């Protein structure tokens, strides 16, 4: 260890305080801290900090509202407004999958801290009857989609699964997949890679010590994806496999349609190099980012940056003008990703998030602040929309495709294990009704079913039509779970349920149909 040289580097960078407790440290702690600091590029960090904080204050000064335009109809595809085209998009997507042209990329760097667990979110069990984790549900959707593409097009195919972890989740995620034999996928088609980490800093640019021998580090945001793709040659791996496009999504959405054929097909038919799947905002003040144009360039504007009057604006059809709620669900072509990695990534600026960061005081005391005391710098996955030559937006129904898992059940009643579990079971309940099945109460009386939306007609594709969704009139979530290995999105379950009556809870899996009773199967 060349400690004098490190002291000199730190002093020049204005970070000499990081060795303040050096004499007190045990040898192993000294080695750990030395290795951590030796690996840091302090000049680069200084540039990141200066640019990020300048951009943050600029964003606060600039009037965003006057520069915003809604997504124009010509680049928008809709699961509800374009029903005459859904089958063609689905067919195109399945064809692309059958030709080994589609990969999926999972953003799984986050721990379940807000869920009250210390392991990666993807390992969480929300309490379904099957007790499947998010990782298993997504893996089984990939397996089913490979089978469907083979069924329709006659050749075996692979959807490679790239999984971006962070320093905190890499080892446990890999161990979990190995323990569960990759949930039936082939090991060589599940590719793990790691996003970068950045130190937390005070408001004046000083790196924060979490402990006397440890810097406070955090993942560099889901937009750290692009730097990680470059550092670990992931785009080259995609090209070697012949992949043409990639579906990118976040781990915490229990309803995510992994490699959704309709979304893939829509983007391909439109000739897009970049696409975003969105849900319509429920109300003007819903705290989600909005996909729109700013100064003619597509981006996501955070809800906190939009004035209430702008958020409330409605078009002639009564819909919110800025209604395209971002759900971190994207399509990119591989050539576009290659350009981003090679040309555009260095131009991406970090966003500043003010945080309460546990730290060590100059006196060596552990401090848990009760208000923000520093910043974490991160990039967002949607920061690259601006570089797209042809950008499109695909709008889907929230109840079909979006129920994020963010909080523990004890918190505010939103986006928690209960809401995620209910969302999945409600959707599967609709699938049973659409396929001609019925639920009965303890007296044997049928629960009346009502349409979930007013339109009539039924889609014939692999995805049960949103225009024909039914739900039971009492609107209490009925326990019903259909394995992804049986149905990707509501298709193919008629043989199990048509003309039949069921007591809840109901499970349909590869072993058949199970009606559960209170004391077990």
N, C-alpha and C positions, 0 to 999 in steps of 0.2 A: 504493500500500500504506500503510495507516494502522497502522504498527507499534506506536506508543505505545498506541493503543486496544486492539490485540490483546494486548499485554503486560498491560494492566489486566484484561482479561477472563480471561486465564490465571492471573493472580495471585489474583483473586477465587475462581477455581475450584480453587486449589491445584495448578495444573499449570504453574507458571512455568518449571520445568526444561526444557520443550519448546523454549524459545528459548536454551538454554544455549550452543549452538554457533553462534548466529546470526552473530557477527562473522567466523567462519572460512569461512562459506559463500560460494560464488560466486553471482552475481546470479540465475542460472537456478535454482539450488538454493533460494535464498531465496524466489523466486516460487512454487516448487513447494510448499514447506513452508507458506508463508503461505496459499495457496489451500486446502490440506488442513485447516489449523487453522481458517481462517475459516468453513469449511463445517460445523464441528462444533458441536453443541448440548451444551455442557459441563454445564449444569444437568440435562438429560435423562440424559446419561451417568452422572452422579452418582447419580440416582434408580435407574437400571438396576442399577448396581453395588451400592448399598445393599440393594435388594430381592433381588437374585440371591444375594448372599452370605448374607443373613439366611435366605432360603429353603433354601439349601444346608445351613447348619448345623442348621436345624430338621429337614430331611429326615433328617439323620444321627441326630438324637436320637429321632425318632418311631419306635415299633415298627411297621414296615410290615406284618409278618406277620399280626398279629392282626386287621388291618383289611381283609385281602385275601380276595376270593371268586373262585372260577373263573367262567368264562363259562357262563351257564346254557344248557342244551340248546335251549331254545325260541328263542334268538336266533342259534343256530349252524346254518349250512348246511355240508354236508361233501361233497366230491367222491367220497368212498368210502362214507359212511354214508347218503347220500340219493340213490342212483343212480336211483330211480324218478322223481325230480323234475328231474334234470339236463337232460333234453330240453326240458321246459317252460321252465326258466330260460334255456336257450340260445336258444329261439325268441323269448322276450321281449326278450332282449338284442339279437338281430339285428333285431327289429322297431324297437326304439328307435334303433339305428344307422341303419336305412333311412329313418327320419323326421328325420334330421339332429339328433337330440336328444343325441348323445354326443360329448364332447370328451375328449382325453387331455392330461395335463399332466406334463411330464417335469422332474424335479429334476436339473439338470445343472450345478450350480455348482462341483463339485469338480474339482481338477486330479489328474493321475495321479501325484502325488508318491511315494506308497508303491509304485506300479508301476515307479518309476524313470524316468518320463517327465515332460516339462515342459508337455505339452499336455492338453486336457480328456480325461477318461476315455472319453467317447463316441466319440472318434476312435481308440480303441485297437483293434488287430487281435490277437486271441488266438491266431492261427495256424491257423484253419480252412482246409480245402482251397481255399475261395473267396477267402480273405483279406478277408472282409467285416468292417467295423467294427461296433461296437455300434449306432451311429447308423443305419447302413444296414440292419441286421437289423430294428431297430424300425420304421423307415420302411416297409420292405417288408411287415411284418406289418399295418401300417395300410392299405396299398394292398390287400392280399389281403382284409382284413375288409370294406373298402368294396365290393369285387367280390362277396363272398359275400352281403352284405346285399342288394345289387342283384339278385343271382341269385334269392334266395328271395322278395323282395318287389317286384321289378320296377321300382323307381325309383332313379335315380342318387342317390348320397348322398356326404356329406363328413364325415370325422372331423377337425375342426381339431386341430392339434398345437401346444400352448403349451409353450415351452421356457424354463425359468428358468435363466439363467446367473448368473455372478457377475462382478464387475469384472475378475477374472483370466481368465475364459473367454469373455466375450461376443464379443469381436472375432474370435478364432480360430474359435469355433463358427460364427458367421455366415459367415465366409469359407469354411469347410469345406463348409457346406451349399450355398453359391452355386457353389463349384467343382464340386460333384457334382450340380448341377441339382436340388437338393432330393430326390434319389433317386427322381424320378418323381412326387413330390407337387407340387401347385400352390403357388407361392411365397406367395400371399396366404392360404393355409391353414396356413402354418408361422409362428407368431408368437413372436418372441424377446422376453424381458424380463429385467430384471436385479434380483437380490436386493440387499439393503443390505449394508454393511460396518460393522464396529464395531472400535474399537481394542482391542488387548490391553492388560491392566493388571497392575500389580504386586498383591500380596496386600493392600496398603493403599490401592489405588485410584489409583495414579499411572499415567498413560498411558505406554506403553513406546515409546521410539524404536528403530526397527530400524536406521536409519542417522542420521547427524547431521542430515540434512534430510528424514527420512522416518519417519512414524509406522508402527508395526507394526499392520497391519490384517488382519482376517480376515472371511470371510462370516458373516452372523448366524445360521447354522444353517438347516436346511431348513424350519424353522418361520418363518423370515423371509419365506416365501412369502406370508403373509397381508398383511403390511405392503406387500410389493411389488405384490400384486394391487390394493391400494387406490391406491398411488402411481402406478401406470401404467394404471389404468382397465381392467384385464383382465376383471373381472367384467362391466362394461358391454359389453365386446366379445362376451363369451359370450351375454349377454342379447340383443344386437343380432342375433346369428346364430340365436337360438332354441334354444340349447343348454339341456338340462334337467338333465344330470348330467355329472360329470367323473371320469375315472379318473386318479389321481395315483400316480406310481411313481418309483423311483430309477433312474438311468442304468446302474448297474453290474451288473444282473441279466441275464445273457445269455439266460435262459429266460423272461423276463417275457412274459406274454400281454397285449399292449397292448390296452386296451379289451375285455378278456375278456368275451364275450357271456354266459357263464354267471354270472360275478360280477355284471355289470351287471343281468342279468335277475333273479337272486336278490335283490339289493338293492331293485330296483323292485317286485317281487312282494311283498316284505315291508313295503313302504311306508317304507323307511329313508331318513333324510336323511344318514346317515353310516355307512360300513362299512369293515371292515378285513379284508384277506385275510391268512391266517396259515398257517404250516406247523407240524406237530406237532414239539415238541422231541425231539431224538434221545436225550437223557439229561438228568438233573436239573441237571447243572452246565454244560450248553452255554451259552456266553456270548451269549445273545440276550435282548432284552427280552420280557416276557410281557404279552399283552393280558388284562386282568382287571378286576374291580370293586374299588375301594378306597373304603370308606365309602359304598358304593352307587353310585359314579360310575365310569364306564369310563375307563381310562387304560392306558398302558404303563408297567410297573414294570421298571426296569433289573435285570439279573441280579445286580448287585453289592448291590442293596438287599434281596434275598431270602435269608433264612437257609436253610442246607442242609436242615434238617429239613422246612421248608415246601416247598422245591423238590422234595424226594423223595416227598411225599405222593401216594398213588395212590388212585383210586376203585375201586368194586366190580368194574369191568371190567378192572382192571389198568393202565389208562392213567394217566399223570401228571395230577394234578388241574390243575396250572398248566402246561398243555402248549401253549398258543396262542402260538407264537413269532412275534413281529412281523417282517415283511419289508418295511416301508415301501411298502405297496401298498394304496391306499385309494380308496373311493368317496365322493363328496360330491355332493349336489344343488346346483344353482346358487343357489336361494333360501337354503340353509344357508350357503354361502360368502358370499353377500351380507350375511347377518346377522353372520357372523364378522368380516368386514372392517369393517362399519359400527359394530358394537356391542361385540363380544367381544375383538377383537385387543388393545386397550390393557390388558386385564386379564391377558394372558399374561405370565408371568414368564420371565426368562432363566434358563437352567441354567448352572452354572459348570463349566468343564472346566479342570483344572490342566494346564499345558503347559510344555514346555521351549521358551522363546521366545528366539530370537537377538536380541541387543540391543546398544546402545552403553553402555559404562560411563560414570559421571560424569567419568572421565579421558579419555573419547573413544576407548577401545579397543573393537573388535568382540569380543563375547563369545558363545560357543556353549555354553550351560549343559549340565551332565550330569545335572541333576535339575530338576524343575519350579520355575520362578522367577516364574510369573505365571498369569493366568487369561485364557481367552477366554470370552465370553458368547454363548450361542446359544439359540434357541428350536427346538423340534422340531415336525415336521409333525403329530404325533399329539396335541399339547397341546390341540387343539380337540375331542377326543372328548367332553369333559365337557359341552359345550354342546349335544350332539345330543338331539333329542326321541325319536328311534327309532334305536338303534344296533344293528348286526348284525355278525356275524363269519362269514367263509367260509373253511373249512379245505381246503387242497389238498395234494397229494403233493409233497414237496420235489423228488423226482427228475423230476417233470413241469414244475415251475414256479420253482424257486429254486436258483440257483448264482451267488452274488455274486463280483465281481472286486474284491478289495481290495489284494492283495499281489503283489510280484514273485515270479517262479518261484524265486528264490534264497532266499526266506524260508521260513516254517515248514511249507510243504507244504499249506496250507489257503487256499481262496478266491483262487487265483492263476490265471494264464492257462491252465495245464495242466488244472486241475480244471474250469474253465469250458468249455474246449474238449471235454474228455471228457464232461462232463454233456450238452452239446448233441448230440454224436455218439452217445452211448448212447441218448438219447431218440429220435433219428431212426432209429437201428438198430431200436429197438422198433417204430416206425411201420411200417418195411418188413416186419417179421415179422408184425405184426398185419394187414397188407394182403395177406398170402399170399405174400410173397417169401421167399427163402432165401439164406443166404450159404454159400459153399463154400471149402474150403481149397485149398492149392496142388496137392493131389492130386485135386481134383474131388469130394471127399467133403463131404457136407452137414454143417455145424456144427449139432449138436442144439440145439433151442430148448426152453426151459422157461418156464412162466408166471412173470411177475414178481410176481403176487399170486395167492392161492388161489382167489378167487371166479371163477365162470364167467359166460358171457353177454357180449354185445357191444353197446355203444352205437351207435345208428345216426346220431348227430348229426355236426356238423362236427368235433367233438373226439373223437379216438380214445379209446375207453373205458378208463379206468384199470383196470377190472376184467378186462381181457383182454390186458394188456401181457405180451409175451414178451421174453425175452432169451436170448442164446446161453449154453449151459451153462458154457463156459470163463470167462465173465465178464471177459474182456480187452476193453477198449474197441475196437470195430471202427470204422474210419474210414468214416463215412457222414454225408453232409450233404445235406439237402433244403432248397432255397430256400424262404423264406416266400412267394414269389410262386407257388409250386406248392401249398403246403399251410400253412395257418395253425397247425393243431394236430393233424396226422395224418390229416386227411380227404382224400379225393379222389386217393389215390395208387395205388389198385388197378390202374388202367389201365397204370401204369408198371411195376408189380412183381409182380402176382398170378401165381403159378405159374412164376415165373422164378428163375433162380439167378445169383448175383452173386459176383464176387471183390471184396474190399475193396482199396483205397478206392473208394467209390461216391459220385458226386455226381448229384443229380437237380435240374435247374434248368429255366428257360424254354426252353433250347436242347435239352433232352432228357436222356437217361440216359447218364452217362459212367462207365466203369470205368477207373480210373487204373492205370497200371503204373509200375514203379520209375523208368523213364527218361522219363516224361511221358505225355501223353494217348495 
